Amino acid sequence: MRITFRQLEVFIAILQCGSTIQAAQSLALSQSAVSAALTDLEFQLEIQLFDRIGKRLVTNEYGRLLYPKVLALLEQATEVEQIAKKGLAAVKLAASTTIGNYILPAKLIHYRHDNPTIPFELSINNTEEVIKAVLEFKVDLGLIEGSCYEPELITIPWKKDQLVVFCSPNNPLVGRQLKQQELENENWILRESGSGTRNIVDQLLLSKLSQCNILIEFNNSEAIKHAVMNGMGISCLSYLTIKEQLKNGALVALNIDELELSRTLCLIHHQNKHLSKALLHLLEYFQ
């Protein structure tokens, strides 16, 4: 069956206008084109939608039954066209934890203020899960803290971020200039495997230590901060996640020789993903 929207439009026009002549005028078509479209529609449905009484077309029970369904279908098709023209498609975004909790809120406040009618969904997870969601087309765009080596995904550098090794203000390490090796005997409280933050800490810091005592892993930066504030050990997180605690003295950054813990936050999308007007408009707020 190959029913077209044009055939459905012809059916509605004939029913509303009462004749093929007037229907043709309303649709800016020839009368023969309207008659042909109706004939083809009835042939495919294998029913007559109108009773032929002389030169008149009178809607029968099948036509009356289909009318509200066809009308609703055409209205929905019109909505689809408007969404495409105005770029009002729903936007689904996934972000890793640091980005989702500490960077996006301020940007999304402005976006929602300017675009209150555009449907928007944001999910927050670790980098590994964000990459998986983009790969499986569960979201349109992803924002990650770690590296992405999936060949099907396009990775675009977005922002720079700085990681900080920190502890409670009562820790004996506070105020000293430390060598990296002095961190080997400390208890570490870290993000879980799969986290972008954890990947960077493993690559740039822990891999240089001969040993590392990981006391506990959390999938939540807030839990890590509270554990460190309570003297359970030391940790390493984005400056963005602990800047308030550093300012009020609840946490203290450690001074460590020759340690550079910077990283690039990235935007990712599938290479086969069409970037709609709505998505491109959203990205303007991420500048």
NUSE-571870 format. One record per residue (C-alpha): residue number from 0; y, z, x. Coordinates in pm, whole numbers. Layout:
! residues N
<site><n>NUM</n><v>Y</v><w>Z</w><u>X</u></site>
...
//
This chain:
! residues 287
<site><n>0</n><v>0</v><w>0</w><u>0</u></site>
<site><n>1</n><v>340</v><w>-104</w><u>140</u></site>
<site><n>2</n><v>600</v><w>25</w><u>-103</u></site>
<site><n>3</n><v>953</v><w>-13</w><u>31</u></site>
<site><n>4</n><v>1265</v><w>187</w><u>-45</u></site>
<site><n>5</n><v>1426</v><w>-134</w><u>-166</u></site>
<site><n>6</n><v>1156</v><w>-171</w><u>-435</u></site>
<site><n>7</n><v>1211</v><w>189</w><u>-542</u></site>
<site><n>8</n><v>1588</v><w>134</w><u>-554</u></site>
<site><n>9</n><v>1530</v><w>-171</w><u>-776</u></site>
<site><n>10</n><v>1310</v><w>33</w><u>-1009</u></site>
<site><n>11</n><v>1577</v><w>304</w><u>-1045</u></site>
<site><n>12</n><v>1855</v><w>48</w><u>-1093</u></site>
<site><n>13</n><v>1668</v><w>-137</w><u>-1368</u></site>
<site><n>14</n><v>1585</v><w>185</w><u>-1547</u></site>
<site><n>15</n><v>1945</v><w>309</w><u>-1527</u></site>
<site><n>16</n><v>2110</v><w>-25</w><u>-1602</u></site>
<site><n>17</n><v>1866</v><w>-148</w><u>-1863</u></site>
<site><n>18</n><v>1825</v><w>-504</w><u>-1732</u></site>
<site><n>19</n><v>1753</v><w>-700</w><u>-1417</u></site>
<site><n>20</n><v>2090</v><w>-876</w><u>-1442</u></site>
<site><n>21</n><v>2291</v><w>-555</w><u>-1436</u></site>
<site><n>22</n><v>2058</v><w>-402</w><u>-1176</u></site>
<site><n>23</n><v>2114</v><w>-704</w><u>-952</u></site>
<site><n>24</n><v>2490</v><w>-662</w><u>-984</u></site>
<site><n>25</n><v>2475</v><w>-292</w><u>-897</u></site>
<site><n>26</n><v>2263</v><w>-359</w><u>-588</u></site>
<site><n>27</n><v>2449</v><w>-676</w><u>-482</u></site>
<site><n>28</n><v>2127</v><w>-875</w><u>-502</u></site>
<site><n>29</n><v>2026</v><w>-1187</w><u>-688</u></site>
<site><n>30</n><v>1844</v><w>-1150</w><u>-1018</u></site>
<site><n>31</n><v>1542</v><w>-1331</w><u>-872</u></site>
<site><n>32</n><v>1527</v><w>-1085</w><u>-580</u></site>
<site><n>33</n><v>1536</v><w>-791</w><u>-823</u></site>
<site><n>34</n><v>1264</v><w>-942</w><u>-1042</u></site>
<site><n>35</n><v>1047</v><w>-1016</w><u>-739</u></site>
<site><n>36</n><v>1086</v><w>-661</w><u>-606</u></site>
<site><n>37</n><v>986</v><w>-513</w><u>-942</u></site>
<site><n>38</n><v>687</v><w>-746</w><u>-972</u></site>
<site><n>39</n><v>570</v><w>-657</w><u>-623</u></site>
<site><n>40</n><v>609</v><w>-283</w><u>-689</u></site>
<site><n>41</n><v>408</v><w>-299</w><u>-1010</u></site>
<site><n>42</n><v>143</v><w>-510</w><u>-834</u></site>
<site><n>43</n><v>101</v><w>-250</w><u>-560</u></site>
<site><n>44</n><v>93</v><w>40</w><u>-806</u></site>
<site><n>45</n><v>-142</v><w>-157</w><u>-1032</u></site>
<site><n>46</n><v>54</v><w>-46</w><u>-1339</u></site>
<site><n>47</n><v>349</v><w>-173</w><u>-1541</u></site>
<site><n>48</n><v>659</v><w>43</w><u>-1532</u></site>
<site><n>49</n><v>838</v><w>-141</w><u>-1812</u></site>
<site><n>50</n><v>725</v><w>-301</w><u>-2138</u></site>
<site><n>51</n><v>849</v><w>-658</w><u>-2171</u></site>
<site><n>52</n><v>999</v><w>-707</w><u>-2517</u></site>
<site><n>53</n><v>1146</v><w>-1053</w><u>-2525</u></site>
<site><n>54</n><v>1396</v><w>-1062</w><u>-2241</u></site>
<site><n>55</n><v>1437</v><w>-688</w><u>-2245</u></site>
<site><n>56</n><v>1269</v><w>-432</w><u>-2017</u></site>
<site><n>57</n><v>1188</v><w>-103</w><u>-2188</u></site>
<site><n>58</n><v>1072</v><w>191</w><u>-1976</u></site>
<site><n>59</n><v>717</v><w>293</w><u>-2063</u></site>
<site><n>60</n><v>534</v><w>622</w><u>-2004</u></site>
<site><n>61</n><v>454</v><w>535</w><u>-1641</u></site>
<site><n>62</n><v>815</v><w>450</w><u>-1568</u></site>
<site><n>63</n><v>936</v><w>774</w><u>-1727</u></site>
<site><n>64</n><v>677</v><w>974</w><u>-1529</u></site>
<site><n>65</n><v>771</v><w>818</w><u>-1195</u></site>
<site><n>66</n><v>1148</v><w>819</w><u>-1247</u></site>
<site><n>67</n><v>1226</v><w>1181</w><u>-1136</u></site>
<site><n>68</n><v>984</v><w>1158</w><u>-841</u></site>
<site><n>69</n><v>1126</v><w>829</w><u>-715</u></site>
<site><n>70</n><v>1482</v><w>952</w><u>-766</u></site>
<site><n>71</n><v>1409</v><w>1266</w><u>-562</u></site>
<site><n>72</n><v>1247</v><w>1056</w><u>-289</u></site>
<site><n>73</n><v>1549</v><w>828</w><u>-262</u></site>
<site><n>74</n><v>1784</v><w>1127</w><u>-252</u></site>
<site><n>75</n><v>1584</v><w>1276</w><u>35</u></site>
<site><n>76</n><v>1594</v><w>943</w><u>218</u></site>
<site><n>77</n><v>1971</v><w>944</w><u>182</u></site>
<site><n>78</n><v>1982</v><w>1294</w><u>330</u></site>
<site><n>79</n><v>1775</v><w>1174</w><u>626</u></site>
<site><n>80</n><v>2022</v><w>891</w><u>686</u></site>
<site><n>81</n><v>2315</v><w>1132</w><u>672</u></site>
<site><n>82</n><v>2147</v><w>1366</w><u>919</u></site>
<site><n>83</n><v>2101</v><w>1079</w><u>1162</u></site>
<site><n>84</n><v>2456</v><w>947</w><u>1116</u></site>
<site><n>85</n><v>2625</v><w>1284</w><u>1147</u></site>
<site><n>86</n><v>2391</v><w>1425</w><u>1410</u></site>
<site><n>87</n><v>2295</v><w>1719</w><u>1190</u></site>
<site><n>88</n><v>1931</v><w>1741</w><u>1294</u></site>
<site><n>89</n><v>1791</v><w>2090</w><u>1348</u></site>
<site><n>90</n><v>1807</v><w>2201</w><u>1712</u></site>
<site><n>91</n><v>1521</v><w>2399</w><u>1867</u></site>
<site><n>92</n><v>1590</v><w>2561</w><u>2202</u></site>
<site><n>93</n><v>1373</v><w>2782</w><u>2425</u></site>
<site><n>94</n><v>1516</v><w>2992</w><u>2707</u></site>
<site><n>95</n><v>1369</v><w>3218</w><u>2968</u></site>
<site><n>96</n><v>1449</v><w>3587</w><u>2938</u></site>
<site><n>97</n><v>1753</v><w>3625</w><u>3163</u></site>
<site><n>98</n><v>1919</v><w>3312</w><u>3027</u></site>
<site><n>99</n><v>1838</v><w>3389</w><u>2665</u></site>
<site><n>100</n><v>1954</v><w>3749</w><u>2678</u></site>
<site><n>101</n><v>2247</v><w>3739</w><u>2918</u></site>
<site><n>102</n><v>2394</v><w>3387</w><u>2933</u></site>
<site><n>103</n><v>2338</v><w>3208</w><u>2603</u></site>
<site><n>104</n><v>2476</v><w>3464</w><u>2355</u></site>
<site><n>105</n><v>2839</v><w>3409</w><u>2459</u></site>
<site><n>106</n><v>2798</v><w>3032</w><u>2455</u></site>
<site><n>107</n><v>2616</v><w>3025</w><u>2122</u></site>
<site><n>108</n><v>2885</v><w>3233</w><u>1953</u></site>
<site><n>109</n><v>3130</v><w>2947</w><u>2009</u></site>
<site><n>110</n><v>2871</v><w>2684</w><u>1915</u></site>
<site><n>111</n><v>2787</v><w>2853</w><u>1583</u></site>
<site><n>112</n><v>3154</v><w>2906</w><u>1506</u></site>
<site><n>113</n><v>3222</v><w>2535</w><u>1548</u></site>
<site><n>114</n><v>2893</v><w>2416</w><u>1390</u></site>
<site><n>115</n><v>2800</v><w>2660</w><u>1113</u></site>
<site><n>116</n><v>2593</v><w>2409</w><u>912</u></site>
<site><n>117</n><v>2365</v><w>2274</w><u>1186</u></site>
<site><n>118</n><v>2020</v><w>2442</w><u>1172</u></site>
<site><n>119</n><v>1948</v><w>2615</w><u>1503</u></site>
<site><n>120</n><v>1649</v><w>2803</w><u>1645</u></site>
<site><n>121</n><v>1627</v><w>2990</w><u>1976</u></site>
<site><n>122</n><v>1309</v><w>3138</w><u>2118</u></site>
<site><n>123</n><v>1310</v><w>3359</w><u>2429</u></site>
<site><n>124</n><v>1010</v><w>3384</w><u>2660</u></site>
<site><n>125</n><v>924</v><w>3366</w><u>3027</u></site>
<site><n>126</n><v>965</v><w>3042</w><u>3221</u></site>
<site><n>127</n><v>598</v><w>2949</w><u>3202</u></site>
<site><n>128</n><v>597</v><w>2970</w><u>2822</u></site>
<site><n>129</n><v>925</v><w>2779</w><u>2793</u></site>
<site><n>130</n><v>781</v><w>2493</w><u>3000</u></site>
<site><n>131</n><v>472</v><w>2490</w><u>2781</u></site>
<site><n>132</n><v>681</v><w>2474</w><u>2462</u></site>
<site><n>133</n><v>880</v><w>2176</w><u>2594</u></site>
<site><n>134</n><v>563</v><w>1998</w><u>2706</u></site>
<site><n>135</n><v>410</v><w>2039</w><u>2360</u></site>
<site><n>136</n><v>730</v><w>1925</w><u>2181</u></site>
<site><n>137</n><v>755</v><w>2263</w><u>2006</u></site>
<site><n>138</n><v>1120</v><w>2279</w><u>2116</u></site>
<site><n>139</n><v>1378</v><w>2013</w><u>2200</u></site>
<site><n>140</n><v>1521</v><w>2166</w><u>2517</u></site>
<site><n>141</n><v>1434</v><w>2443</w><u>2757</u></site>
<site><n>142</n><v>1641</v><w>2656</w><u>2993</u></site>
<site><n>143</n><v>1445</v><w>2811</w><u>3277</u></site>
<site><n>144</n><v>1497</v><w>3033</w><u>3582</u></site>
<site><n>145</n><v>1204</v><w>2914</w><u>3790</u></site>
<site><n>146</n><v>1079</v><w>2586</w><u>3925</u></site>
<site><n>147</n><v>922</v><w>2314</w><u>3712</u></site>
<site><n>148</n><v>682</v><w>2062</w><u>3863</u></site>
<site><n>149</n><v>551</v><w>1902</w><u>3544</u></site>
<site><n>150</n><v>575</v><w>1522</w><u>3590</u></site>
<site><n>151</n><v>633</v><w>1469</w><u>3216</u></site>
<site><n>152</n><v>946</v><w>1685</w><u>3215</u></site>
<site><n>153</n><v>1294</v><w>1600</w><u>3335</u></site>
<site><n>154</n><v>1462</v><w>1887</w><u>3521</u></site>
<site><n>155</n><v>1841</v><w>1904</w><u>3543</u></site>
<site><n>156</n><v>2014</v><w>2168</w><u>3764</u></site>
<site><n>157</n><v>2243</v><w>2380</w><u>3547</u></site>
<site><n>158</n><v>2383</v><w>2699</w><u>3701</u></site>
<site><n>159</n><v>2350</v><w>2914</w><u>4012</u></site>
<site><n>160</n><v>2220</v><w>3268</w><u>3981</u></site>
<site><n>161</n><v>2196</v><w>3557</w><u>4227</u></site>
<site><n>162</n><v>1912</v><w>3810</w><u>4242</u></site>
<site><n>163</n><v>1968</v><w>4169</w><u>4354</u></site>
<site><n>164</n><v>1730</v><w>4428</w><u>4496</u></site>
<site><n>165</n><v>1829</v><w>4762</w><u>4344</u></site>
<site><n>166</n><v>1730</v><w>5124</w><u>4298</u></site>
<site><n>167</n><v>1849</v><w>5449</w><u>4139</u></site>
<site><n>168</n><v>2153</v><w>5620</w><u>4295</u></site>
<site><n>169</n><v>1930</v><w>5907</w><u>4416</u></site>
<site><n>170</n><v>1700</v><w>5685</w><u>4620</u></site>
<site><n>171</n><v>1708</v><w>5760</w><u>4998</u></site>
<site><n>172</n><v>1760</v><w>5389</w><u>5067</u></site>
<site><n>173</n><v>2111</v><w>5397</w><u>4916</u></site>
<site><n>174</n><v>2396</v><w>5346</w><u>5163</u></site>
<site><n>175</n><v>2179</v><w>5219</w><u>5449</u></site>
<site><n>176</n><v>2164</v><w>4875</w><u>5609</u></site>
<site><n>177</n><v>1797</v><w>4789</w><u>5560</u></site>
<site><n>178</n><v>1558</v><w>4556</w><u>5731</u></site>
<site><n>179</n><v>1325</v><w>4367</w><u>5499</u></site>
<site><n>180</n><v>1021</v><w>4540</w><u>5650</u></site>
<site><n>181</n><v>1150</v><w>4876</w><u>5527</u></site>
<site><n>182</n><v>1075</v><w>4762</w><u>5171</u></site>
<site><n>183</n><v>701</v><w>4741</w><u>5238</u></site>
<site><n>184</n><v>636</v><w>5109</w><u>5164</u></site>
<site><n>185</n><v>841</v><w>5122</w><u>4845</u></site>
<site><n>186</n><v>703</v><w>5119</w><u>4492</u></site>
<site><n>187</n><v>799</v><w>4794</w><u>4321</u></site>
<site><n>188</n><v>858</v><w>4751</w><u>3950</u></site>
<site><n>189</n><v>857</v><w>4380</w><u>3876</u></site>
<site><n>190</n><v>855</v><w>4114</w><u>3609</u></site>
<site><n>191</n><v>518</v><w>3972</w><u>3508</u></site>
<site><n>192</n><v>352</v><w>3664</w><u>3660</u></site>
<site><n>193</n><v>486</v><w>3351</w><u>3491</u></site>
<site><n>194</n><v>840</v><w>3485</w><u>3490</u></site>
<site><n>195</n><v>1097</v><w>3273</w><u>3672</u></site>
<site><n>196</n><v>1243</v><w>3585</w><u>3830</u></site>
<site><n>197</n><v>902</v><w>3694</w><u>3955</u></site>
<site><n>198</n><v>833</v><w>3352</w><u>4104</u></site>
<site><n>199</n><v>1155</v><w>3363</w><u>4307</u></site>
<site><n>200</n><v>1094</v><w>3723</w><u>4423</u></site>
<site><n>201</n><v>742</v><w>3628</w><u>4533</u></site>
<site><n>202</n><v>863</v><w>3320</w><u>4722</u></site>
<site><n>203</n><v>1178</v><w>3452</w><u>4889</u></site>
<site><n>204</n><v>1103</v><w>3820</w><u>4942</u></site>
<site><n>205</n><v>753</v><w>3952</w><u>4886</u></site>
<site><n>206</n><v>591</v><w>3667</w><u>5081</u></site>
<site><n>207</n><v>776</v><w>3790</w><u>5392</u></site>
<site><n>208</n><v>638</v><w>4144</w><u>5365</u></site>
<site><n>209</n><v>305</v><w>4238</w><u>5523</u></site>
<site><n>210</n><v>230</v><w>4453</w><u>5220</u></site>
<site><n>211</n><v>377</v><w>4522</w><u>4881</u></site>
<site><n>212</n><v>297</v><w>4811</w><u>4649</u></site>
<site><n>213</n><v>349</v><w>4683</w><u>4294</u></site>
<site><n>214</n><v>351</v><w>4997</w><u>4085</u></site>
<site><n>215</n><v>389</v><w>4831</w><u>3746</u></site>
<site><n>216</n><v>481</v><w>4496</w><u>3585</u></site>
<site><n>217</n><v>692</v><w>4454</w><u>3272</u></site>
<site><n>218</n><v>769</v><w>4144</w><u>3068</u></site>
<site><n>219</n><v>1108</v><w>4293</w><u>2982</u></site>
<site><n>220</n><v>1405</v><w>4342</w><u>3212</u></site>
<site><n>221</n><v>1538</v><w>4636</w><u>3010</u></site>
<site><n>222</n><v>1214</v><w>4826</w><u>3067</u></site>
<site><n>223</n><v>1241</v><w>4759</w><u>3441</u></site>
<site><n>224</n><v>1599</v><w>4886</w><u>3453</u></site>
<site><n>225</n><v>1510</v><w>5210</w><u>3277</u></site>
<site><n>226</n><v>1206</v><w>5266</w><u>3498</u></site>
<site><n>227</n><v>1420</v><w>5222</w><u>3812</u></site>
<site><n>228</n><v>1698</v><w>5445</w><u>3675</u></site>
<site><n>229</n><v>1436</v><w>5714</w><u>3627</u></site>
<site><n>230</n><v>1334</v><w>5697</w><u>3992</u></site>
<site><n>231</n><v>1001</v><w>5519</w><u>3957</u></site>
<site><n>232</n><v>1074</v><w>5269</w><u>4234</u></site>
<site><n>233</n><v>1283</v><w>4966</w><u>4327</u></site>
<site><n>234</n><v>1309</v><w>4622</w><u>4173</u></site>
<site><n>235</n><v>1473</v><w>4282</w><u>4192</u></site>
<site><n>236</n><v>1644</v><w>4113</w><u>3898</u></site>
<site><n>237</n><v>1929</v><w>3876</w><u>3829</u></site>
<site><n>238</n><v>2273</v><w>4021</w><u>3886</u></site>
<site><n>239</n><v>2350</v><w>3923</w><u>3527</u></site>
<site><n>240</n><v>2094</v><w>4170</w><u>3393</u></site>
<site><n>241</n><v>2217</v><w>4472</w><u>3588</u></site>
<site><n>242</n><v>2590</v><w>4415</w><u>3639</u></site>
<site><n>243</n><v>2691</v><w>4678</w><u>3384</u></site>
<site><n>244</n><v>2465</v><w>4940</w><u>3543</u></site>
<site><n>245</n><v>2596</v><w>4851</w><u>3889</u></site>
<site><n>246</n><v>2953</v><w>4896</w><u>3767</u></site>
<site><n>247</n><v>2890</v><w>5236</w><u>3607</u></site>
<site><n>248</n><v>2672</v><w>5364</w><u>3893</u></site>
<site><n>249</n><v>2348</v><w>5394</w><u>3700</u></site>
<site><n>250</n><v>2192</v><w>5151</w><u>3949</u></site>
<site><n>251</n><v>2278</v><w>5067</w><u>4311</u></site>
<site><n>252</n><v>2230</v><w>4737</w><u>4497</u></site>
<site><n>253</n><v>2054</v><w>4767</w><u>4832</u></site>
<site><n>254</n><v>2195</v><w>4616</w><u>5152</u></site>
<site><n>255</n><v>1919</v><w>4415</w><u>5318</u></site>
<site><n>256</n><v>1951</v><w>4214</w><u>5640</u></site>
<site><n>257</n><v>1911</v><w>3835</w><u>5625</u></site>
<site><n>258</n><v>1806</v><w>3827</w><u>5263</u></site>
<site><n>259</n><v>1938</v><w>3549</w><u>5041</u></site>
<site><n>260</n><v>1807</v><w>3556</w><u>4684</u></site>
<site><n>261</n><v>1991</v><w>3278</w><u>4506</u></site>
<site><n>262</n><v>1833</v><w>3031</w><u>4265</u></site>
<site><n>263</n><v>1923</v><w>2741</w><u>4039</u></site>
<site><n>264</n><v>1884</v><w>2770</w><u>3664</u></site>
<site><n>265</n><v>1767</v><w>2445</w><u>3508</u></site>
<site><n>266</n><v>1767</v><w>2254</w><u>3183</u></site>
<site><n>267</n><v>1442</v><w>2075</w><u>3099</u></site>
<site><n>268</n><v>1335</v><w>1825</w><u>2837</u></site>
<site><n>269</n><v>1038</v><w>1594</w><u>2790</u></site>
<site><n>270</n><v>1084</v><w>1246</w><u>2934</u></site>
<site><n>271</n><v>987</v><w>1101</w><u>2595</u></site>
<site><n>272</n><v>1222</v><w>1325</w><u>2400</u></site>
<site><n>273</n><v>1510</v><w>1149</w><u>2225</u></site>
<site><n>274</n><v>1832</v><w>1340</w><u>2281</u></site>
<site><n>275</n><v>1997</v><w>1328</w><u>1942</u></site>
<site><n>276</n><v>2369</v><w>1360</w><u>1877</u></site>
<site><n>277</n><v>2311</v><w>1722</w><u>1780</u></site>
<site><n>278</n><v>2137</v><w>1800</w><u>2110</u></site>
<site><n>279</n><v>2402</v><w>1626</w><u>2319</u></site>
<site><n>280</n><v>2672</v><w>1810</w><u>2125</u></site>
<site><n>281</n><v>2499</v><w>2143</w><u>2194</u></site>
<site><n>282</n><v>2484</v><w>2069</w><u>2566</u></site>
<site><n>283</n><v>2863</v><w>2038</w><u>2573</u></site>
<site><n>284</n><v>2881</v><w>2412</w><u>2510</u></site>
<site><n>285</n><v>2662</v><w>2483</w><u>2815</u></site>
<site><n>286</n><v>2911</v><w>2343</w><u>3063</u></site>
//
